[in-house]
Structure formats: structure tokens, C-alpha cells
Amino acid sequence: MYKGYLCMVLHSHLPYVRHPEHEDFLEEDWLYEAITETYIPLILVMERLSNDNIDFRLTMSMSPTLISMLTDGLLQDRYLRHINRLIELGHKEVERTRWQPEFQHLAIMYLNSFCQSRDTFLRFNRNLVTAFKNFQDAGKLEIITCGATHGFFPLMDVCKESVRAQLKVAVSHYESVFGRKPRGIWLPECGYHPGHDEILKEVGLRYFFTDSHGVLHGVPRPKYGVFAPVYCKGTGVACFGRDLESSKQVWSSVDGYPGDYLYREFYRDIGFDLDYDYIKPYIHPDGVRINTGIKYYRITGNGNKQPYNPHFAREKAAEQAGNFMFNRGKQIEYLNDFMQKKPIIISPYDAELFGHWWYEGPQWLEFLMRKIACDQETIRLITPSEYLMENPRNQVITPSFSSWGWKGYTEMWLQGPNDWIYRHLHSASGRMTDLVKSFPHSDGILKRALNQALRELLLAQSSDWAFIMGTGTHISYAVRRTKEHLLRFTRLYEDIKSNSLDENWLSDIEYKDNIFPDIDYKVHQ
Amino acid sequence: MAILRKIKAKIKKVSQVKRKPKIARGSLKKIKAAKVAPPVEKKEIMGQQETAIGKTKFYTAEAPRPTRAMPQELPELYGQDKIVLQVRDPRWIHAYWEVTSQTYEKLRNQLKDEFYRARRILRVYDVSQIIFNGNNAHRFFDIQIGDSSTNWYIDTNGPGRSWCVDLGLLLPDGRFITIVRSNTVSMPIEGPSWVTDEEWLIPDDMFARLYGMGFGLGKSSPIGKAWQERIKRELFSGSLSSAGISSVASPTKKAPAERKFWMVVNTELIVYGATEPDAKVYVQDKQINLRHDGTFSMRFALPDGKQVIPVKAVSSDNKEERKITPIVTKETK
């Protein structure tokens, strides 16, 4: 008889990067890499589990920006071009490494996996969202939503209209894609500001997550810590707190699983290692060296890097999955005695960590799901919705202001390099609210301009721009995007106010920033 | 209802105490003993690691790209008198503001000479649990700011309290003139709440254990233990890790690199040739593809040792054959 639950949550998100005006655009690679290294491997994991009748449960947030990119025709074409190029490079690598058997079998491994990526991509008619939707329809995967463009809500509290717009756009986008309403949400950056649960309730969301201290520092004191959800006072929206111990086993680059010496080294890519003339066709047309995804070495530890050995790495992933399960089992047994109630452990991760940063991550996840289904009886995998159905009675508290970013609050997005953006973002929010008030009804070009204004505002709000500025390295793209969307918004605002809209220019930015075709500007109020 | 009232009463009691309530601290002692401080520190270390890993999502952005110019600049001013507060963490607030030149003009006309002798001040009011009307704050403190500053990080030293800020002028005679008033922000508390819920009571020591576990300090796993040992080491080793951390402005910034001069040399071999475009060509017994004009080239990583590379061409009617065998020896000294 199982004694408690484990809820694995993967947060998948990328900011909206789509540049039809450029033939090749470096930052679009974020998407292509994540497709090859994370999203397709996850789909394949779930397919293998389903084929073997393993009864698994996974919760996954998919941000509306990510879904929009995965369903965009232009980006789908470009992904195909990207993966075809990689396959070509893969063939060359198999040939080039002929006299180095220790590398050639890796070249073959990459070539096979690229071909498999292309096959999977084509099998779902280029639309990978369908694959995830199928697992949700089969009851194995619970897909939850996120802020429309991943705006960081705690730094949007002075303009709640924007929080509402982020949520309403996200929810209706989700409905149009998945054919039902989302039950829960991954708040962008896990950022919770007390009171925002009212807006969650208003848009029909029943649960969200906070970092551990969001629940642990809630008022009154939560009886079961983070091992049972709480309901927000006044709204009844459920809040699940992250278990740091299980997060840390994976996240920590020092003690965490992905740092194991047998695992693949992320930073040794042939895009940087090989002869320039040879690799040039596969890096950026400007000649800038970039990651190709082909990496031949393992982490190794000190000294010279050793060639990667996928068999040893796979064994290690299995062993660590066993270790993770064992630890969660111990944790659950201990808590069960103590709580006299079945505890739930919430283990959330950035999805892109799996496969991209931690190459063996999807394998680890698959081993974990198999082992939990077959090797033990202490833990049961569950989704938050199922948990709430089975355990409707929970304590009522006000969770604490928090995020899962550096230092646990807002500093990652509010520090020297990025604090300048908020006066502009907040002004734009205020102006958007003003526009909605001024134009409760509109049609034709005015309506198009108002809708585009909201698109530009939402795109400017992506927390990713502030995050990149906060990391302090190569910030120009992030600065540029913030300014570009704000400038487009400002011009729209002024043109609308002075009734001097330029249709050609409007069409041009509609073509460039084409996210959320069905957006209704009136949600910003 | 009774519980609610009790909680409210407790909150009220706390709100009447100025500064950090000693009583509350006392009741938290047990939890503190269960390491309230380490989790925060530990979280910070992990937060840095998370940030560093999260950054790899955007790894390809790290290429310099000087060609594209920045778009035009954003407006510097929006023509509104406004001051906005945002919470950075339990202690710190960020404030940004804008005051129009018309407003300053008006003040200059009103105050005449005094205007030039006035100091620009942020007056920070503790407005916890009250509806602030300008006069009923529990206390306030002033920060003098320069004429050209437009934002400020304020250390409130007041977790769990609510704050409101006036941007204004402090005249030589001590009068304070508010130019613009901010929104009110409430700071999160830094540890667990002292407010408990009768219906969901839990003894302090048990909560302390749950609290530690939630922060990943559980003893159930070897890793949990490793962490605890690490934290202990850091706590008792004088060279407190937090000192190292606080000197790092951004979690992903690297420490100045030590001298690491280096060199890598690799060799590759290009084998190329030509034959009739419709011939079949084998290199080391493996068939290869020819270009349309019958030329071919192959590139191999060349390890140390001897490579024998037979290249064989067979005519399309299989009647003729040519074989050439380069032999390459590589040594590294």
C-alpha cells in the first residue's frame, strides 16, 4: 500500500523568438536545440512508457510562447532545415572519425538521434504539441499553462491589468490548442504575489506552485510544510510548494546528478572544437561559432576530458533514478508516520534542463517512472488535479511573496542591469489600460492596432529579457527586444491617440510579432 | 470564526509593536535552533547554481554580433508625477520616480528662495496594518537623494512590514512638502509565521523538522546529509560562504580567471581525387558518393599511427578497375 505521492513537474518555456525578416537568426536556435534535445526526447520517453503499459503521471507546463512557436509554420520549416543540416553534418562526422573508433560510435549515435528527431517531427506533421496533447488525452500527462509571455507577476503588481491580460490570454490560448480549460498554472519564475490568486480564480485556474518558502513562510503557519497543498485564503485556489531536497539532487551543479563524471560534457561541442573551414557551413552564416549539439566528451573531472561512453552514462542514469526513488521513498515513509496523512512531494524542474543541459535527463526520467511503477510500493506518481480530487480538505493560509529565482524573491529581475525596464513597462501597462477605457468598441484598423498594442506589451514583459540582462553576459539581444516592443507599443499608442495610424507599418509589425492571432485587447483591464 | 478572530488579534498585537517584535522572536527560538539561517544561505548557493544552469538555455546567445544597431531610445520621461515601489526581498524595496518640470516649477514659485535650500528626500513610512492618511504611520525614516537620481534601493530592515514612500522636499525649517506619494508594498516575512491555526496546530519542534525538510535539509538522503555537513563546515569555518557570495554581484559572473595559457593541436587528413562520374569508388572498402563531375574528397581525423588507405575505382560496366593506396604515418612529438 503506497504511503504518499510524488508529483514530477516539468516547466517548459522559451521566449517568443521568431524573425521572419532574417533568413538565419541565431536566437531561434534556442527553440531548435530544445526540440532536438528536450521536447522530442521527452515525447519518445512517454511513448516508450505507454507502449510498455507503464502507468506514469507527469505534470508539464507549456508556456503559450513555446506552444505558439511549436505550432508556427515558418519555425517548423526552419526546424526541418536545421535538423537536415545536422543530419548532413552527422554523416560527415561518421566519415571523419573513421580512424577514431572511440568517437565514431558517438558520431553514429548522434546521426541516429538526429534522424529519429526528424522522423518524430514529421510523424506529428511538424506539430509536436499534438504529441503532448495525446498524452494528456490519455490521462498520463497533465499540461498546465503559464503567463502568456512569461511575464514576472510580482513586478507587475502595480498594474494588475497586465497580470490579468497575461492570464486571460494564456487561458484562452490553451483552450484553443488543447480543447479544454487548463486546471493549473506554473506562475512564471514561480513568482507569487499575495492577491494574485484572485485573478487566478477569476480565470478559472484551480492551482499553482510556489517555491518552498512561498508555503513555509505563509500565514498562518502551514501544518504540513510543503508536503500538503494549502488553499489561498479568500479564494480557495490551491498552492503546492516545491520540495527543495528533491530539486537539489538534480539542480545542484556540485552535488547534483547531472554533474556526474560519466555524463556528457555540455561545454565541449564540435561547433567550437573543430577546424573552422570544416564546421563553417553548420555554424552561423556570420561565421560565429555556435553549438551544434554534437559533443564527444564526458565531464571527466579534473584533467583531460575523456571520450563519452553512453553505456556507462546510461547505467549511471539508472542508478541515480534508483537513488532518487529510494530517497523519496524514505522521505515519504518518514513523513507518513509523522503527518498521519499521505504526503505529496513536489519536484519541479525546468524542462530544458532535461536533455539540453543534462543530456541523460530524459533517460533518468524514464528509469524513474519505470522503477516507481515496477520496483516499489511506497510512492505513487500523481498530478495535482488528481491529488486535490482525492484530498479535498486542506489548510487555508496566505502564501508568502516568493519566486524560485536567485535569492528567492525578485532580485534576479530587479537589480542594476535590469531595473530600468520597469518604469517603461509600467507606463506602457497604464497606457494600455487607458486605451481599453477609451475604446470599449472598435473595428477595422483601429481594432487591429489595439490588438497589436497588447501583443507588443506582452512580448516586452517576458521575464527572459530581464533574466538575461541580470546574468550580465551578452545582453544585447535582450535589451533590444525589450526596447523594440516598447517602442512599437509607444508608437501604436501615439498613433491611436492622434488617429494617425499607418497601415503599412502596422501590417509590418503584425507580420513580425504575429503571436496570439485571436488576441482581444479588452482583456487588459 | 473564533480562530480567525484570534489570528487577527495576534496580528494586531504584533502590529502595535514597533521594530522587530521581541516576543515573536522568542516563540521562534525552537525553529531557529532547527537552522532557520542555513536554509536561506543554502538556498542562495543553490539559487546561483540554478541560475547558472538556467542560463544554458540561452547559450547560443553568447556570440558577439556587432552588426545590428540598437533601436532608437525609449522616452526618458512620461510626463507624470509618479513614484513606484517594488519589493526586492524581505528587507529591500526598489523605488523609481519621475517628477515633471511643471511640478518643480510650481514648487519653485511657491517656495521662492527656500526651494533652493530644500533637500530632496525619500520619506519612508511604516504603514503596517493601517490605512495610511499621511499622518498615522507607525514611524518613518528619511533618505536624502541627489537631484538627478531617479531610482533608489531602500533598506527597510523590516521584513513582514508594509511601507509607503513620499518623495518630497525637506525645508531648512524642518517642514516636509510631499511632491508625490507611492503605492504601498508589503514585505514578506523572513522565516516561518508565528501565527498558528488552531484547527491545524502542530508542535514547534515537529514543524521545525518539516521546515528543514522542505528546505532540503532532511536526513533521509545521503545528499541531505552531505548538505548538512557542508553547511556546518561553512558555518564553523570562519571563511563563511556568504562573504564570498555577497561579493558576487550577479550569480553567473565568473571570478577573474587565473592564468591559463593553453594550446591544442589536432590533425586531419584530406583524401581527394577524381574518376569517371559514373564510376563506383571505394575508400578502405567502403563505397563513397562522387560529386556530379566525378570528383570526391573525404576528411578524416588523423590519429597517431599508420593509416593504409586503399582507394579503388570501378567502371560503371564493372570491366575496369584502378587502385591507388596512400599510406600515411603520423607521429606526435
Chai-1 contact restraints between the chains, C-beta under 6 A:
chainA,res_idxA,chainB,res_idxB,connection_type,confidence,min_distance_angstrom,max_distance_angstrom,comment,restraint_id
A,L26,B,T60,contact,1.0,0.0,6.0,A-B,restraint_1
A,E27,B,A61,contact,1.0,0.0,6.0,A-B,restraint_2
A,D29,B,T60,contact,1.0,0.0,6.0,A-B,restraint_3
A,R96,B,R299,contact,1.0,0.0,6.0,A-B,restraint_4
A,R96,B,F300,contact,1.0,0.0,6.0,A-B,restraint_5
A,R96,B,A301,contact,1.0,0.0,6.0,A-B,restraint_6
A,T97,B,A301,contact,1.0,0.0,6.0,A-B,restraint_7
A,R98,B,F300,contact,1.0,0.0,6.0,A-B,restraint_8
A,W99,B,F300,contact,1.0,0.0,6.0,A-B,restraint_9
A,W99,B,P303,contact,1.0,0.0,6.0,A-B,restraint_10
A,W99,B,Q307,contact,1.0,0.0,6.0,A-B,restraint_11
A,Q100,B,A301,contact,1.0,0.0,6.0,A-B,restraint_12
A,Q100,B,P303,contact,1.0,0.0,6.0,A-B,restraint_13
A,L155,B,Q86,contact,1.0,0.0,6.0,A-B,restraint_14
A,V158,B,V84,contact,1.0,0.0,6.0,A-B,restraint_15
A,V158,B,N183,contact,1.0,0.0,6.0,A-B,restraint_16
A,S212,B,G214,contact,1.0,0.0,6.0,A-B,restraint_17
A,S212,B,F215,contact,1.0,0.0,6.0,A-B,restraint_18
A,L216,B,P192,contact,1.0,0.0,6.0,A-B,restraint_19
A,L216,B,Y211,contact,1.0,0.0,6.0,A-B,restraint_20
A,L216,B,G214,contact,1.0,0.0,6.0,A-B,restraint_21
A,H217,B,I189,contact,1.0,0.0,6.0,A-B,restraint_22
A,H217,B,P192,contact,1.0,0.0,6.0,A-B,restraint_23
A,V219,B,S193,contact,1.0,0.0,6.0,A-B,restraint_24
A,V219,B,V195,contact,1.0,0.0,6.0,A-B,restraint_25
A,P220,B,S193,contact,1.0,0.0,6.0,A-B,restraint_26
A,P220,B,V195,contact,1.0,0.0,6.0,A-B,restraint_27
A,P220,B,T196,contact,1.0,0.0,6.0,A-B,restraint_28
A,P220,B,D197,contact,1.0,0.0,6.0,A-B,restraint_29
A,R221,B,P192,contact,1.0,0.0,6.0,A-B,restraint_30
A,R221,B,S193,contact,1.0,0.0,6.0,A-B,restraint_31
A,R221,B,T196,contact,1.0,0.0,6.0,A-B,restraint_32
A,K223,B,W200,contact,1.0,0.0,6.0,A-B,restraint_33
A,K223,B,I202,contact,1.0,0.0,6.0,A-B,restraint_34
A,G225,B,L210,contact,1.0,0.0,6.0,A-B,restraint_35
A,G225,B,G214,contact,1.0,0.0,6.0,A-B,restraint_36
A,V226,B,G214,contact,1.0,0.0,6.0,A-B,restraint_37
A,L244,B,F215,contact,1.0,0.0,6.0,A-B,restraint_38
A,L244,B,G216,contact,1.0,0.0,6.0,A-B,restraint_39
A,E245,B,G216,contact,1.0,0.0,6.0,A-B,restraint_40
A,E245,B,G218,contact,1.0,0.0,6.0,A-B,restraint_41
A,E245,B,G224,contact,1.0,0.0,6.0,A-B,restraint_42
A,K248,B,M46,contact,1.0,0.0,6.0,A-B,restraint_43
A,K248,B,G216,contact,1.0,0.0,6.0,A-B,restraint_44
A,Q249,B,I223,contact,1.0,0.0,6.0,A-B,restraint_45
A,W251,B,E50,contact,1.0,0.0,6.0,A-B,restraint_46
A,S252,B,M46,contact,1.0,0.0,6.0,A-B,restraint_47
A,S252,B,Q49,contact,1.0,0.0,6.0,A-B,restraint_48
A,S253,B,Q49,contact,1.0,0.0,6.0,A-B,restraint_49
A,D255,B,I223,contact,1.0,0.0,6.0,A-B,restraint_50
A,D255,B,A226,contact,1.0,0.0,6.0,A-B,restraint_51
A,V288,B,A63,contact,1.0,0.0,6.0,A-B,restraint_52
A,I290,B,T60,contact,1.0,0.0,6.0,A-B,restraint_53
A,N327,B,S221,contact,1.0,0.0,6.0,A-B,restraint_54
A,K330,B,S220,contact,1.0,0.0,6.0,A-B,restraint_55
A,Q331,B,S220,contact,1.0,0.0,6.0,A-B,restraint_56
A,Y334,B,S220,contact,1.0,0.0,6.0,A-B,restraint_57
A,E352,B,K57,contact,1.0,0.0,6.0,A-B,restraint_58
A,W357,B,I53,contact,1.0,0.0,6.0,A-B,restraint_59
A,W357,B,T56,contact,1.0,0.0,6.0,A-B,restraint_60
A,Q395,B,W200,contact,1.0,0.0,6.0,A-B,restraint_61
A,S400,B,P188,contact,1.0,0.0,6.0,A-B,restraint_62
A,F401,B,P188,contact,1.0,0.0,6.0,A-B,restraint_63
A,W406,B,G47,contact,1.0,0.0,6.0,A-B,restraint_64
A,W406,B,T51,contact,1.0,0.0,6.0,A-B,restraint_65
A,W406,B,P251,contact,1.0,0.0,6.0,A-B,restraint_66
A,K407,B,E44,contact,1.0,0.0,6.0,A-B,restraint_67
A,K407,B,G47,contact,1.0,0.0,6.0,A-B,restraint_68
A,G408,B,K43,contact,1.0,0.0,6.0,A-B,restraint_69
A,Y409,B,D89,contact,1.0,0.0,6.0,A-B,restraint_70
A,T410,B,R88,contact,1.0,0.0,6.0,A-B,restraint_71
A,E411,B,R88,contact,1.0,0.0,6.0,A-B,restraint_72
A,L414,B,R88,contact,1.0,0.0,6.0,A-B,restraint_73
A,L414,B,H94,contact,1.0,0.0,6.0,A-B,restraint_74
A,D419,B,H94,contact,1.0,0.0,6.0,A-B,restraint_75
A,R423,B,Y96,contact,1.0,0.0,6.0,A-B,restraint_76
A,H424,B,L74,contact,1.0,0.0,6.0,A-B,restraint_77
A,S427,B,Y78,contact,1.0,0.0,6.0,A-B,restraint_78
A,I468,B,F58,contact,1.0,0.0,6.0,A-B,restraint_79
A,T471,B,K55,contact,1.0,0.0,6.0,A-B,restraint_80
A,T471,B,T252,contact,1.0,0.0,6.0,A-B,restraint_81
A,G472,B,S250,contact,1.0,0.0,6.0,A-B,restraint_82
A,G472,B,K253,contact,1.0,0.0,6.0,A-B,restraint_83
A,H474,B,A61,contact,1.0,0.0,6.0,A-B,restraint_84
A,H474,B,E62,contact,1.0,0.0,6.0,A-B,restraint_85
A,Y477,B,A61,contact,1.0,0.0,6.0,A-B,restraint_86
A,K483,B,P71,contact,1.0,0.0,6.0,A-B,restraint_87
A,K483,B,L74,contact,1.0,0.0,6.0,A-B,restraint_88
A,E484,B,P71,contact,1.0,0.0,6.0,A-B,restraint_89
A,L486,B,L74,contact,1.0,0.0,6.0,A-B,restraint_90
A,L487,B,P71,contact,1.0,0.0,6.0,A-B,restraint_91
